[in-house]
Amino acid sequence: MKHEQLTSQEDPALASDTVQLPANEPVESGSKRFQPPAALFKRVIRRPELRKIVPLADTTIYEMEQRGEFPKRFFLTPRCVVWDLAEVETWLDERRRASDADIVRKASPPDVRQRRARPVKSSLQRHDR
């Protein structure tokens, strides 16, 4: 009895109340084993899911990637391309903030006088009727 008490007093690791489970046993939610933070679990998405999140054409996304304006895709296998979901969500948040602050460059309205179909009538033609 004295030997057991001395051992537990000498080595605090032996006096611990936690039970170490073997590596092949499943981890229970209430156990005190190490659980990595959620930030370590990266989620990636493939093209169909990216299209649902970002409503841009594939060519637009590709061109934006080339200019460094969109998160880069990477290859899981030689034929499987994915994007990091956290990077895509961060990009969307940045675009929303930029849009709210009127930083996003907007396209100029089209010059309707250059249309071939349904040309705009000049003010002189309207008054001739």
C-alpha positions as CSV (number, residue, x, y, z in Angstrom):
1,M,0.0,0.0,0.0
2,K,2.8,2.4,0.9
3,H,4.6,1.5,-2.4
4,E,1.5,2.5,-4.5
5,Q,1.1,5.8,-2.7
6,L,4.8,6.6,-3.1
7,T,4.6,5.8,-6.8
8,S,1.6,8.0,-7.4
9,Q,3.1,10.9,-5.4
10,E,6.5,10.6,-7.3
11,D,4.9,10.5,-10.8
12,P,1.9,12.8,-11.3
13,A,1.1,11.0,-14.6
14,L,0.4,7.8,-12.7
15,A,-1.9,9.6,-10.3
16,S,-4.1,11.0,-13.1
17,D,-7.8,10.1,-13.0
18,T,-8.1,10.0,-16.8
19,V,-8.2,6.7,-18.5
20,Q,-6.1,6.3,-21.7
21,L,-8.0,4.4,-24.4
22,P,-6.2,2.3,-26.9
23,A,-5.8,4.0,-30.3
24,N,-8.1,1.6,-32.1
25,E,-11.1,2.3,-29.8
26,P,-13.6,4.9,-30.9
27,V,-13.6,8.3,-29.1
28,E,-16.6,9.1,-27.1
29,S,-17.9,12.7,-27.0
30,G,-17.3,12.9,-23.2
31,S,-13.8,11.5,-23.1
32,K,-10.8,13.6,-22.2
33,R,-8.7,12.6,-25.2
34,F,-7.2,15.1,-27.5
35,Q,-9.6,16.4,-30.1
36,P,-8.2,18.8,-32.8
37,P,-9.8,22.2,-33.2
38,A,-12.4,22.5,-35.9
39,A,-10.1,24.8,-37.9
40,L,-8.0,21.7,-38.8
41,F,-10.9,20.1,-40.6
42,K,-10.8,21.7,-44.0
43,R,-13.7,21.2,-46.3
44,V,-13.2,21.2,-50.0
45,I,-15.9,21.5,-52.7
46,R,-16.0,20.4,-56.3
47,R,-17.2,22.4,-59.3
48,P,-21.0,21.6,-59.1
49,E,-21.1,22.8,-55.5
50,L,-19.0,25.8,-56.3
51,R,-21.6,26.7,-59.0
52,K,-24.3,26.6,-56.4
53,I,-22.4,28.9,-54.1
54,V,-20.9,31.3,-56.7
55,P,-23.2,32.0,-59.6
56,L,-20.5,32.8,-62.1
57,A,-19.6,31.0,-65.4
58,D,-16.7,28.6,-65.4
59,T,-14.7,30.8,-67.7
60,T,-15.3,33.9,-65.5
61,I,-14.0,31.9,-62.5
62,Y,-11.0,30.7,-64.4
63,E,-10.1,34.2,-65.6
64,M,-10.5,35.6,-62.1
65,E,-8.3,32.8,-60.7
66,Q,-5.6,33.7,-63.3
67,R,-5.7,37.4,-62.3
68,G,-5.6,36.4,-58.6
69,E,-9.1,37.7,-57.9
70,F,-10.6,34.3,-56.9
71,P,-9.4,31.5,-54.7
72,K,-7.2,29.1,-56.6
73,R,-8.3,25.5,-57.3
74,F,-6.0,22.6,-56.5
75,F,-5.9,19.0,-57.6
76,L,-6.8,16.1,-55.3
77,T,-6.0,13.6,-58.1
78,P,-4.9,14.1,-61.7
79,R,-8.6,14.5,-62.7
80,C,-10.3,16.0,-59.6
81,V,-10.2,19.7,-59.0
82,V,-11.4,21.3,-55.8
83,W,-11.6,24.6,-54.0
84,D,-11.2,25.3,-50.3
85,L,-14.7,26.2,-49.0
86,A,-13.3,28.5,-46.3
87,E,-11.4,30.5,-48.9
88,V,-14.5,30.7,-51.2
89,E,-16.6,31.9,-48.2
90,T,-14.0,34.5,-47.2
91,W,-13.9,35.7,-50.9
92,L,-17.7,36.1,-50.8
93,D,-17.6,38.0,-47.6
94,E,-14.9,40.4,-49.0
95,R,-17.0,40.9,-52.1
96,R,-20.0,41.7,-50.1
97,R,-18.1,44.3,-48.0
98,A,-16.6,45.8,-51.1
99,S,-20.0,46.0,-52.7
100,D,-21.6,47.6,-49.7
101,A,-18.7,50.2,-49.7
102,D,-19.1,50.8,-53.4
103,I,-15.5,49.7,-54.1
104,V,-16.4,47.1,-56.7
105,R,-15.9,48.5,-60.2
106,K,-19.3,48.3,-62.0
107,A,-19.7,47.8,-65.7
108,S,-20.8,50.9,-67.7
109,P,-24.3,50.7,-69.2
110,P,-24.3,49.6,-72.8
111,D,-24.5,52.2,-75.5
112,V,-28.0,51.4,-76.9
113,R,-27.3,53.6,-80.0
114,Q,-25.0,50.9,-81.3
115,R,-27.6,48.2,-81.3
116,R,-28.4,46.5,-84.6
117,A,-31.6,44.9,-83.6
118,R,-34.2,47.4,-82.3
119,P,-32.1,50.5,-82.9
120,V,-33.0,53.5,-80.8
121,K,-34.8,56.2,-82.8
122,S,-33.5,59.6,-82.7
123,S,-35.6,62.4,-81.3
124,L,-36.1,63.8,-84.8
125,Q,-37.6,60.6,-86.1
126,R,-40.1,60.6,-83.2
127,H,-41.4,64.0,-84.0
128,D,-41.9,63.3,-87.7
129,R,-44.9,61.1,-87.2
